[in-house]
Amino acid sequence: MAHSAKYLPNYTYDDYINWEGRWEIIDGIPYAMTPMPSPAHQRIAARLNTLISNALTDKDCDCSVYH
């Protein structure tokens, strides 16, 4: 049984400059860029990160907090 190769288009910068919206091209493959989180979301995330990190300080666990 023959297998067909999967075709992935290879876009260029010339293609990219004509697109609407926010895109990134990595190795010729387009990726839609998601919008940046709102300032309120970032403040809440930073505060939660601090609270959880402080709660874990000096605890006997292998926990890490990433933001």
PDB file of N, H, CA, C and O in Angstrom:
ATOM      1  N   MET A   1       0.849  -1.175   0.000  1.00  0.00           N
ATOM      2  CA  MET A   1       0.000   0.000   0.000  1.00  0.00           C
ATOM      3  C   MET A   1       0.896   1.238   0.000  1.00  0.00           C
ATOM      4  O   MET A   1       1.789   1.365   0.837  1.00  0.00           O
ATOM      5  N   ALA A   2       0.655   2.133  -0.926  1.00  0.00           N
ATOM      6  H   ALA A   2      -0.071   2.029  -1.606  1.00  0.00           H
ATOM      7  CA  ALA A   2       1.452   3.347  -1.036  1.00  0.00           C
ATOM      8  C   ALA A   2       0.922   4.405  -0.077  1.00  0.00           C
ATOM      9  O   ALA A   2      -0.288   4.541   0.110  1.00  0.00           O
ATOM     10  N   HIS A   3       1.834   5.143   0.522  1.00  0.00           N
ATOM     11  H   HIS A   3       2.816   5.032   0.370  1.00  0.00           H
ATOM     12  CA  HIS A   3       1.474   6.235   1.417  1.00  0.00           C
ATOM     13  C   HIS A   3       1.738   7.555   0.696  1.00  0.00           C
ATOM     14  O   HIS A   3       2.788   7.739   0.080  1.00  0.00           O
ATOM     15  N   SER A   4       0.801   8.441   0.778  1.00  0.00           N
ATOM     16  H   SER A   4      -0.052   8.292   1.278  1.00  0.00           H
ATOM     17  CA  SER A   4       1.020   9.742   0.151  1.00  0.00           C
ATOM     18  C   SER A   4       1.728  10.661   1.138  1.00  0.00           C
ATOM     19  O   SER A   4       1.458  10.634   2.339  1.00  0.00           O
ATOM     20  N   ALA A   5       2.627  11.464   0.616  1.00  0.00           N
ATOM     21  H   ALA A   5       2.846  11.485  -0.360  1.00  0.00           H
ATOM     22  CA  ALA A   5       3.356  12.408   1.460  1.00  0.00           C
ATOM     23  C   ALA A   5       2.418  13.547   1.845  1.00  0.00           C
ATOM     24  O   ALA A   5       1.577  13.974   1.053  1.00  0.00           O
ATOM     25  N   LYS A   6       2.575  14.020   3.053  1.00  0.00           N
ATOM     26  H   LYS A   6       3.257  13.673   3.696  1.00  0.00           H
ATOM     27  CA  LYS A   6       1.775  15.147   3.532  1.00  0.00           C
ATOM     28  C   LYS A   6       2.408  16.427   3.003  1.00  0.00           C
ATOM     29  O   LYS A   6       3.596  16.667   3.218  1.00  0.00           O
ATOM     30  N   TYR A   7       1.636  17.238   2.323  1.00  0.00           N
ATOM     31  H   TYR A   7       0.671  17.043   2.148  1.00  0.00           H
ATOM     32  CA  TYR A   7       2.141  18.468   1.737  1.00  0.00           C
ATOM     33  C   TYR A   7       1.925  19.625   2.701  1.00  0.00           C
ATOM     34  O   TYR A   7       0.799  19.886   3.125  1.00  0.00           O
ATOM     35  N   LEU A   8       2.999  20.314   3.043  1.00  0.00           N
ATOM     36  H   LEU A   8       3.913  20.103   2.698  1.00  0.00           H
ATOM     37  CA  LEU A   8       2.912  21.521   3.858  1.00  0.00           C
ATOM     38  C   LEU A   8       3.358  22.695   2.994  1.00  0.00           C
ATOM     39  O   LEU A   8       4.462  22.683   2.450  1.00  0.00           O
ATOM     40  N   PRO A   9       2.514  23.696   2.867  1.00  0.00           N
ATOM     41  CA  PRO A   9       2.911  24.849   2.061  1.00  0.00           C
ATOM     42  C   PRO A   9       4.095  25.574   2.702  1.00  0.00           C
ATOM     43  O   PRO A   9       4.292  25.513   3.916  1.00  0.00           O
ATOM     44  N   ASN A  10       4.854  26.238   1.895  1.00  0.00           N
ATOM     45  H   ASN A  10       4.694  26.288   0.909  1.00  0.00           H
ATOM     46  CA  ASN A  10       6.011  26.980   2.382  1.00  0.00           C
ATOM     47  C   ASN A  10       5.804  28.438   2.007  1.00  0.00           C
ATOM     48  O   ASN A  10       6.025  28.825   0.860  1.00  0.00           O
ATOM     49  N   TYR A  11       5.382  29.249   2.973  1.00  0.00           N
ATOM     50  H   TYR A  11       5.202  28.934   3.905  1.00  0.00           H
ATOM     51  CA  TYR A  11       5.093  30.652   2.722  1.00  0.00           C
ATOM     52  C   TYR A  11       6.350  31.496   2.887  1.00  0.00           C
ATOM     53  O   TYR A  11       7.299  31.109   3.569  1.00  0.00           O
ATOM     54  N   THR A  12       6.329  32.649   2.248  1.00  0.00           N
ATOM     55  H   THR A  12       5.558  32.963   1.694  1.00  0.00           H
ATOM     56  CA  THR A  12       7.475  33.551   2.279  1.00  0.00           C
ATOM     57  C   THR A  12       7.077  34.876   2.915  1.00  0.00           C
ATOM     58  O   THR A  12       5.912  35.102   3.243  1.00  0.00           O
ATOM     59  N   TYR A  13       8.063  35.739   3.080  1.00  0.00           N
ATOM     60  H   TYR A  13       9.009  35.555   2.813  1.00  0.00           H
ATOM     61  CA  TYR A  13       7.797  37.069   3.608  1.00  0.00           C
ATOM     62  C   TYR A  13       6.850  37.832   2.685  1.00  0.00           C
ATOM     63  O   TYR A  13       5.997  38.578   3.167  1.00  0.00           O
ATOM     64  N   ASP A  14       6.980  37.663   1.386  1.00  0.00           N
ATOM     65  H   ASP A  14       7.673  37.057   0.995  1.00  0.00           H
ATOM     66  CA  ASP A  14       6.077  38.327   0.443  1.00  0.00           C
ATOM     67  C   ASP A  14       4.624  37.910   0.667  1.00  0.00           C
ATOM     68  O   ASP A  14       3.718  38.734   0.539  1.00  0.00           O
ATOM     69  N   ASP A  15       4.396  36.647   0.996  1.00  0.00           N
ATOM     70  H   ASP A  15       5.132  35.978   1.100  1.00  0.00           H
ATOM     71  CA  ASP A  15       3.042  36.195   1.341  1.00  0.00           C
ATOM     72  C   ASP A  15       2.589  36.867   2.637  1.00  0.00           C
ATOM     73  O   ASP A  15       1.483  37.399   2.729  1.00  0.00           O
ATOM     74  N   TYR A  16       3.457  36.830   3.616  1.00  0.00           N
ATOM     75  H   TYR A  16       4.356  36.399   3.542  1.00  0.00           H
ATOM     76  CA  TYR A  16       3.169  37.325   4.966  1.00  0.00           C
ATOM     77  C   TYR A  16       2.721  38.786   4.980  1.00  0.00           C
ATOM     78  O   TYR A  16       1.768  39.128   5.680  1.00  0.00           O
ATOM     79  N   ILE A  17       3.389  39.647   4.221  1.00  0.00           N
ATOM     80  H   ILE A  17       4.163  39.370   3.652  1.00  0.00           H
ATOM     81  CA  ILE A  17       3.073  41.080   4.284  1.00  0.00           C
ATOM     82  C   ILE A  17       1.685  41.402   3.748  1.00  0.00           C
ATOM     83  O   ILE A  17       1.182  42.503   3.973  1.00  0.00           O
ATOM     84  N   ASN A  18       1.063  40.471   3.049  1.00  0.00           N
ATOM     85  H   ASN A  18       1.472  39.577   2.867  1.00  0.00           H
ATOM     86  CA  ASN A  18      -0.283  40.696   2.518  1.00  0.00           C
ATOM     87  C   ASN A  18      -1.387  40.132   3.413  1.00  0.00           C
ATOM     88  O   ASN A  18      -2.567  40.318   3.114  1.00  0.00           O
ATOM     89  N   TRP A  19      -1.035  39.457   4.490  1.00  0.00           N
ATOM     90  H   TRP A  19      -0.077  39.306   4.733  1.00  0.00           H
ATOM     91  CA  TRP A  19      -2.030  38.845   5.366  1.00  0.00           C
ATOM     92  C   TRP A  19      -2.565  39.861   6.366  1.00  0.00           C
ATOM     93  O   TRP A  19      -1.860  40.779   6.784  1.00  0.00           O
ATOM     94  N   GLU A  20      -3.827  39.677   6.740  1.00  0.00           N
ATOM     95  H   GLU A  20      -4.400  38.931   6.400  1.00  0.00           H
ATOM     96  CA  GLU A  20      -4.416  40.489   7.805  1.00  0.00           C
ATOM     97  C   GLU A  20      -4.245  39.762   9.124  1.00  0.00           C
ATOM     98  O   GLU A  20      -4.149  38.536   9.162  1.00  0.00           O
ATOM     99  N   GLY A  21      -4.207  40.518  10.193  1.00  0.00           N
ATOM    100  H   GLY A  21      -4.285  41.515  10.162  1.00  0.00           H
ATOM    101  CA  GLY A  21      -4.060  39.917  11.517  1.00  0.00           C
ATOM    102  C   GLY A  21      -2.592  39.752  11.872  1.00  0.00           C
ATOM    103  O   GLY A  21      -1.698  40.200  11.155  1.00  0.00           O
ATOM    104  N   ARG A  22      -2.377  39.092  13.005  1.00  0.00           N
ATOM    105  H   ARG A  22      -3.103  38.728  13.587  1.00  0.00           H
ATOM    106  CA  ARG A  22      -1.020  38.888  13.513  1.00  0.00           C
ATOM    107  C   ARG A  22      -0.583  37.463  13.234  1.00  0.00           C
ATOM    108  O   ARG A  22      -1.195  36.512  13.719  1.00  0.00           O
ATOM    109  N   TRP A  23       0.462  37.319  12.462  1.00  0.00           N
ATOM    110  H   TRP A  23       0.959  38.092  12.068  1.00  0.00           H
ATOM    111  CA  TRP A  23       0.977  36.010  12.076  1.00  0.00           C
ATOM    112  C   TRP A  23       2.480  35.964  12.280  1.00  0.00           C
ATOM    113  O   TRP A  23       3.151  36.995  12.322  1.00  0.00           O
ATOM    114  N   GLU A  24       2.987  34.764  12.404  1.00  0.00           N
ATOM    115  H   GLU A  24       2.442  33.926  12.369  1.00  0.00           H
ATOM    116  CA  GLU A  24       4.424  34.517  12.473  1.00  0.00           C
ATOM    117  C   GLU A  24       4.705  33.363  11.535  1.00  0.00           C
ATOM    118  O   GLU A  24       3.920  32.417  11.469  1.00  0.00           O
ATOM    119  N   ILE A  25       5.802  33.420  10.814  1.00  0.00           N
ATOM    120  H   ILE A  25       6.441  34.188  10.868  1.00  0.00           H
ATOM    121  CA  ILE A  25       6.190  32.315   9.936  1.00  0.00           C
ATOM    122  C   ILE A  25       7.425  31.657  10.531  1.00  0.00           C
ATOM    123  O   ILE A  25       8.442  32.311  10.762  1.00  0.00           O
ATOM    124  N   ILE A  26       7.326  30.365  10.775  1.00  0.00           N
ATOM    125  H   ILE A  26       6.500  29.833  10.588  1.00  0.00           H
ATOM    126  CA  ILE A  26       8.454  29.591  11.296  1.00  0.00           C
ATOM    127  C   ILE A  26       8.710  28.468  10.302  1.00  0.00           C
ATOM    128  O   ILE A  26       7.845  27.620  10.082  1.00  0.00           O
ATOM    129  N   ASP A  27       9.882  28.460   9.708  1.00  0.00           N
ATOM    130  H   ASP A  27      10.584  29.149   9.887  1.00  0.00           H
ATOM    131  CA  ASP A  27      10.242  27.461   8.694  1.00  0.00           C
ATOM    132  C   ASP A  27       9.190  27.364   7.594  1.00  0.00           C
ATOM    133  O   ASP A  27       8.884  26.272   7.114  1.00  0.00           O
ATOM    134  N   GLY A  28       8.638  28.506   7.199  1.00  0.00           N
ATOM    135  H   GLY A  28       8.886  29.393   7.589  1.00  0.00           H
ATOM    136  CA  GLY A  28       7.677  28.538   6.105  1.00  0.00           C
ATOM    137  C   GLY A  28       6.250  28.186   6.484  1.00  0.00           C
ATOM    138  O   GLY A  28       5.366  28.200   5.628  1.00  0.00           O
ATOM    139  N   ILE A  29       6.008  27.870   7.748  1.00  0.00           N
ATOM    140  H   ILE A  29       6.727  27.858   8.444  1.00  0.00           H
ATOM    141  CA  ILE A  29       4.675  27.498   8.219  1.00  0.00           C
ATOM    142  C   ILE A  29       4.081  28.669   8.988  1.00  0.00           C
ATOM    143  O   ILE A  29       4.717  29.169   9.916  1.00  0.00           O
ATOM    144  N   PRO A  30       2.861  29.132   8.627  1.00  0.00           N
ATOM    145  CA  PRO A  30       2.257  30.265   9.330  1.00  0.00           C
ATOM    146  C   PRO A  30       1.606  29.843  10.652  1.00  0.00           C
ATOM    147  O   PRO A  30       0.977  28.788  10.740  1.00  0.00           O
ATOM    148  N   TYR A  31       1.768  30.675  11.661  1.00  0.00           N
ATOM    149  H   TYR A  31       2.280  31.531  11.589  1.00  0.00           H
ATOM    150  CA  TYR A  31       1.148  30.469  12.975  1.00  0.00           C
ATOM    151  C   TYR A  31       0.428  31.751  13.362  1.00  0.00           C
ATOM    152  O   TYR A  31       1.014  32.832  13.323  1.00  0.00           O
ATOM    153  N   ALA A  32      -0.842  31.634  13.736  1.00  0.00           N
ATOM    154  H   ALA A  32      -1.319  30.756  13.768  1.00  0.00           H
ATOM    155  CA  ALA A  32      -1.598  32.801  14.195  1.00  0.00           C
ATOM    156  C   ALA A  32      -1.082  33.184  15.574  1.00  0.00           C
ATOM    157  O   ALA A  32      -0.903  32.328  16.440  1.00  0.00           O
ATOM    158  N   MET A  33      -0.847  34.468  15.771  1.00  0.00           N
ATOM    159  H   MET A  33      -0.992  35.164  15.068  1.00  0.00           H
ATOM    160  CA  MET A  33      -0.370  34.969  17.057  1.00  0.00           C
ATOM    161  C   MET A  33      -1.575  35.305  17.925  1.00  0.00           C
ATOM    162  O   MET A  33      -2.521  35.949  17.471  1.00  0.00           O
ATOM    163  N   THR A  34      -1.530  34.872  19.152  1.00  0.00           N
ATOM    164  H   THR A  34      -0.762  34.349  19.521  1.00  0.00           H
ATOM    165  CA  THR A  34      -2.610  35.192  20.071  1.00  0.00           C
ATOM    166  C   THR A  34      -2.360  36.568  20.672  1.00  0.00           C
ATOM    167  O   THR A  34      -1.210  36.986  20.814  1.00  0.00           O
ATOM    168  N   PRO A  35      -3.419  37.267  21.023  1.00  0.00           N
ATOM    169  CA  PRO A  35      -3.208  38.592  21.611  1.00  0.00           C
ATOM    170  C   PRO A  35      -2.551  38.497  22.991  1.00  0.00           C
ATOM    171  O   PRO A  35      -2.669  37.488  23.687  1.00  0.00           O
ATOM    172  N   MET A  36      -1.867  39.555  23.360  1.00  0.00           N
ATOM    173  H   MET A  36      -1.771  40.375  22.794  1.00  0.00           H
ATOM    174  CA  MET A  36      -1.216  39.630  24.664  1.00  0.00           C
ATOM    175  C   MET A  36      -2.299  39.711  25.746  1.00  0.00           C
ATOM    176  O   MET A  36      -3.318  40.370  25.541  1.00  0.00           O
ATOM    177  N   PRO A  37      -2.097  39.054  26.890  1.00  0.00           N
ATOM    178  CA  PRO A  37      -3.075  39.165  27.972  1.00  0.00           C
ATOM    179  C   PRO A  37      -3.257  40.621  28.402  1.00  0.00           C
ATOM    180  O   PRO A  37      -2.340  41.435  28.292  1.00  0.00           O
ATOM    181  N   SER A  38      -4.433  40.926  28.885  1.00  0.00           N
ATOM    182  H   SER A  38      -5.178  40.264  28.975  1.00  0.00           H
ATOM    183  CA  SER A  38      -4.717  42.294  29.330  1.00  0.00           C
ATOM    184  C   SER A  38      -3.871  42.636  30.551  1.00  0.00           C
ATOM    185  O   SER A  38      -3.416  41.740  31.262  1.00  0.00           O
ATOM    186  N   PRO A  39      -3.658  43.935  30.799  1.00  0.00           N
ATOM    187  CA  PRO A  39      -2.903  44.324  32.002  1.00  0.00           C
ATOM    188  C   PRO A  39      -3.528  43.771  33.288  1.00  0.00           C
ATOM    189  O   PRO A  39      -2.806  43.366  34.198  1.00  0.00           O
ATOM    190  N   ALA A  40      -4.864  43.751  33.369  1.00  0.00           N
ATOM    191  H   ALA A  40      -5.451  44.080  32.629  1.00  0.00           H
ATOM    192  CA  ALA A  40      -5.519  43.212  34.572  1.00  0.00           C
ATOM    193  C   ALA A  40      -5.185  41.730  34.736  1.00  0.00           C
ATOM    194  O   ALA A  40      -4.899  41.281  35.846  1.00  0.00           O
ATOM    195  N   HIS A  41      -5.220  40.978  33.654  1.00  0.00           N
ATOM    196  H   HIS A  41      -5.452  41.343  32.752  1.00  0.00           H
ATOM    197  CA  HIS A  41      -4.886  39.549  33.711  1.00  0.00           C
ATOM    198  C   HIS A  41      -3.438  39.366  34.174  1.00  0.00           C
ATOM    199  O   HIS A  41      -3.155  38.507  35.009  1.00  0.00           O
ATOM    200  N   GLN A  42      -2.531  40.168  33.636  1.00  0.00           N
ATOM    201  H   GLN A  42      -2.760  40.866  32.957  1.00  0.00           H
ATOM    202  CA  GLN A  42      -1.125  40.047  34.015  1.00  0.00           C
ATOM    203  C   GLN A  42      -0.899  40.396  35.485  1.00  0.00           C
ATOM    204  O   GLN A  42      -0.095  39.745  36.152  1.00  0.00           O
ATOM    205  N   ARG A  43      -1.601  41.422  36.006  1.00  0.00           N
ATOM    206  H   ARG A  43      -2.254  41.951  35.464  1.00  0.00           H
ATOM    207  CA  ARG A  43      -1.475  41.774  37.431  1.00  0.00           C
ATOM    208  C   ARG A  43      -1.963  40.632  38.317  1.00  0.00           C
ATOM    209  O   ARG A  43      -1.311  40.284  39.301  1.00  0.00           O
ATOM    210  N   ILE A  44      -3.106  40.051  37.967  1.00  0.00           N
ATOM    211  H   ILE A  44      -3.636  40.334  37.167  1.00  0.00           H
ATOM    212  CA  ILE A  44      -3.662  38.946  38.758  1.00  0.00           C
ATOM    213  C   ILE A  44      -2.722  37.753  38.721  1.00  0.00           C
ATOM    214  O   ILE A  44      -2.456  37.145  39.758  1.00  0.00           O
ATOM    215  N   ALA A  45      -2.208  37.405  37.528  1.00  0.00           N
ATOM    216  H   ALA A  45      -2.424  37.898  36.686  1.00  0.00           H
ATOM    217  CA  ALA A  45      -1.294  36.270  37.406  1.00  0.00           C
ATOM    218  C   ALA A  45      -0.020  36.497  38.223  1.00  0.00           C
ATOM    219  O   ALA A  45       0.469  35.580  38.883  1.00  0.00           O
ATOM    220  N   ALA A  46       0.511  37.712  38.178  1.00  0.00           N
ATOM    221  H   ALA A  46       0.113  38.457  37.642  1.00  0.00           H
ATOM    222  CA  ALA A  46       1.726  38.017  38.946  1.00  0.00           C
ATOM    223  C   ALA A  46       1.466  37.909  40.443  1.00  0.00           C
ATOM    224  O   ALA A  46       2.292  37.380  41.187  1.00  0.00           O
ATOM    225  N   ARG A  47       0.314  38.412  40.880  1.00  0.00           N
ATOM    226  H   ARG A  47      -0.356  38.842  40.275  1.00  0.00           H
ATOM    227  CA  ARG A  47      -0.034  38.348  42.312  1.00  0.00           C
ATOM    228  C   ARG A  47      -0.205  36.903  42.768  1.00  0.00           C
ATOM    229  O   ARG A  47       0.280  36.527  43.835  1.00  0.00           O
ATOM    230  N   LEU A  48      -0.891  36.094  41.966  1.00  0.00           N
ATOM    231  H   LEU A  48      -1.285  36.400  41.099  1.00  0.00           H
ATOM    232  CA  LEU A  48      -1.057  34.677  42.316  1.00  0.00           C
ATOM    233  C   LEU A  48       0.288  33.970  42.364  1.00  0.00           C
ATOM    234  O   LEU A  48       0.531  33.151  43.249  1.00  0.00           O
ATOM    235  N   ASN A  49       1.159  34.284  41.415  1.00  0.00           N
ATOM    236  H   ASN A  49       0.961  34.949  40.696  1.00  0.00           H
ATOM    237  CA  ASN A  49       2.490  33.695  41.399  1.00  0.00           C
ATOM    238  C   ASN A  49       3.221  34.006  42.696  1.00  0.00           C
ATOM    239  O   ASN A  49       3.823  33.118  43.299  1.00  0.00           O
ATOM    240  N   THR A  50       3.172  35.259  43.128  1.00  0.00           N
ATOM    241  H   THR A  50       2.683  35.981  42.638  1.00  0.00           H
ATOM    242  CA  THR A  50       3.839  35.678  44.366  1.00  0.00           C
ATOM    243  C   THR A  50       3.244  34.972  45.576  1.00  0.00           C
ATOM    244  O   THR A  50       3.975  34.455  46.421  1.00  0.00           O
ATOM    245  N   LEU A  51       1.913  34.949  45.660  1.00  0.00           N
ATOM    246  H   LEU A  51       1.319  35.368  44.974  1.00  0.00           H
ATOM    247  CA  LEU A  51       1.255  34.312  46.807  1.00  0.00           C
ATOM    248  C   LEU A  51       1.594  32.830  46.908  1.00  0.00           C
ATOM    249  O   LEU A  51       1.897  32.331  47.992  1.00  0.00           O
ATOM    250  N   ILE A  52       1.543  32.132  45.789  1.00  0.00           N
ATOM    251  H   ILE A  52       1.297  32.537  44.908  1.00  0.00           H
ATOM    252  CA  ILE A  52       1.832  30.693  45.808  1.00  0.00           C
ATOM    253  C   ILE A  52       3.308  30.449  46.105  1.00  0.00           C
ATOM    254  O   ILE A  52       3.647  29.564  46.890  1.00  0.00           O
ATOM    255  N   SER A  53       4.183  31.230  45.481  1.00  0.00           N
ATOM    256  H   SER A  53       3.908  31.949  44.843  1.00  0.00           H
ATOM    257  CA  SER A  53       5.623  31.073  45.742  1.00  0.00           C
ATOM    258  C   SER A  53       5.944  31.299  47.208  1.00  0.00           C
ATOM    259  O   SER A  53       6.704  30.538  47.807  1.00  0.00           O
ATOM    260  N   ASN A  54       5.362  32.353  47.791  1.00  0.00           N
ATOM    261  H   ASN A  54       4.744  32.971  47.304  1.00  0.00           H
ATOM    262  CA  ASN A  54       5.586  32.623  49.211  1.00  0.00           C
ATOM    263  C   ASN A  54       5.046  31.510  50.093  1.00  0.00           C
ATOM    264  O   ASN A  54       5.673  31.155  51.091  1.00  0.00           O
ATOM    265  N   ALA A  55       3.897  30.957  49.742  1.00  0.00           N
ATOM    266  H   ALA A  55       3.388  31.246  48.932  1.00  0.00           H
ATOM    267  CA  ALA A  55       3.312  29.868  50.528  1.00  0.00           C
ATOM    268  C   ALA A  55       4.187  28.615  50.475  1.00  0.00           C
ATOM    269  O   ALA A  55       4.199  27.823  51.418  1.00  0.00           O
ATOM    270  N   LEU A  56       4.915  28.437  49.377  1.00  0.00           N
ATOM    271  H   LEU A  56       4.905  29.080  48.611  1.00  0.00           H
ATOM    272  CA  LEU A  56       5.761  27.246  49.232  1.00  0.00           C
ATOM    273  C   LEU A  56       7.160  27.423  49.817  1.00  0.00           C
ATOM    274  O   LEU A  56       7.901  26.449  49.954  1.00  0.00           O
ATOM    275  N   THR A  57       7.523  28.649  50.160  1.00  0.00           N
ATOM    276  H   THR A  57       6.921  29.440  50.048  1.00  0.00           H
ATOM    277  CA  THR A  57       8.844  28.911  50.709  1.00  0.00           C
ATOM    278  C   THR A  57       9.049  28.101  51.988  1.00  0.00           C
ATOM    279  O   THR A  57       8.191  28.076  52.872  1.00  0.00           O
ATOM    280  N   ASP A  58      10.194  27.447  52.065  1.00  0.00           N
ATOM    281  H   ASP A  58      10.890  27.467  51.347  1.00  0.00           H
ATOM    282  CA  ASP A  58      10.579  26.632  53.227  1.00  0.00           C
ATOM    283  C   ASP A  58       9.664  25.434  53.457  1.00  0.00           C
ATOM    284  O   ASP A  58       9.620  24.902  54.566  1.00  0.00           O
ATOM    285  N   LYS A  59       8.941  25.004  52.440  1.00  0.00           N
ATOM    286  H   LYS A  59       8.977  25.437  51.539  1.00  0.00           H
ATOM    287  CA  LYS A  59       8.126  23.787  52.546  1.00  0.00           C
ATOM    288  C   LYS A  59       8.944  22.623  52.009  1.00  0.00           C
ATOM    289  O   LYS A  59       9.795  22.797  51.136  1.00  0.00           O
ATOM    290  N   ASP A  60       8.684  21.467  52.527  1.00  0.00           N
ATOM    291  H   ASP A  60       7.993  21.326  53.236  1.00  0.00           H
ATOM    292  CA  ASP A  60       9.409  20.274  52.095  1.00  0.00           C
ATOM    293  C   ASP A  60       8.662  19.643  50.913  1.00  0.00           C
ATOM    294  O   ASP A  60       7.986  18.625  51.057  1.00  0.00           O
ATOM    295  N   CYS A  61       8.802  20.265  49.757  1.00  0.00           N
ATOM    296  H   CYS A  61       9.351  21.092  49.640  1.00  0.00           H
ATOM    297  CA  CYS A  61       8.143  19.728  48.565  1.00  0.00           C
ATOM    298  C   CYS A  61       8.956  20.098  47.331  1.00  0.00           C
ATOM    299  O   CYS A  61       9.822  20.972  47.380  1.00  0.00           O
ATOM    300  N   ASP A  62       8.669  19.430  46.243  1.00  0.00           N
ATOM    301  H   ASP A  62       7.966  18.720  46.204  1.00  0.00           H
ATOM    302  CA  ASP A  62       9.344  19.687  44.985  1.00  0.00           C
ATOM    303  C   ASP A  62       8.483  20.550  44.060  1.00  0.00           C
ATOM    304  O   ASP A  62       8.468  20.338  42.848  1.00  0.00           O
ATOM    305  N   CYS A  63       7.784  21.499  44.617  1.00  0.00           N
ATOM    306  H   CYS A  63       7.796  21.671  45.602  1.00  0.00           H
ATOM    307  CA  CYS A  63       6.859  22.333  43.846  1.00  0.00           C
ATOM    308  C   CYS A  63       7.574  23.566  43.297  1.00  0.00           C
ATOM    309  O   CYS A  63       8.455  24.132  43.944  1.00  0.00           O
ATOM    310  N   SER A  64       7.178  23.966  42.096  1.00  0.00           N
ATOM    311  H   SER A  64       6.462  23.506  41.570  1.00  0.00           H
ATOM    312  CA  SER A  64       7.679  25.187  41.484  1.00  0.00           C
ATOM    313  C   SER A  64       6.513  25.937  40.901  1.00  0.00           C
ATOM    314  O   SER A  64       5.515  25.341  40.497  1.00  0.00           O
ATOM    315  N   VAL A  65       6.640  27.249  40.858  1.00  0.00           N
ATOM    316  H   VAL A  65       7.451  27.733  41.186  1.00  0.00           H
ATOM    317  CA  VAL A  65       5.607  28.092  40.284  1.00  0.00           C
ATOM    318  C   VAL A  65       6.186  28.774  39.062  1.00  0.00           C
ATOM    319  O   VAL A  65       7.252  29.386  39.126  1.00  0.00           O
ATOM    320  N   TYR A  66       5.486  28.668  37.959  1.00  0.00           N
ATOM    321  H   TYR A  66       4.620  28.171  37.907  1.00  0.00           H
ATOM    322  CA  TYR A  66       5.921  29.308  36.720  1.00  0.00           C
ATOM    323  C   TYR A  66       4.857  30.304  36.301  1.00  0.00           C
ATOM    324  O   TYR A  66       3.660  30.060  36.452  1.00  0.00           O
ATOM    325  N   HIS A  67       5.304  31.411  35.781  1.00  0.00           N
ATOM    326  H   HIS A  67       6.277  31.609  35.658  1.00  0.00           H
ATOM    327  CA  HIS A  67       4.387  32.471  35.342  1.00  0.00           C
ATOM    328  C   HIS A  67       4.527  32.664  33.872  1.00  0.00           C
ATOM    329  O   HIS A  67       3.845  33.509  33.292  1.00  0.00           O
TER     330      HIS A  67
END
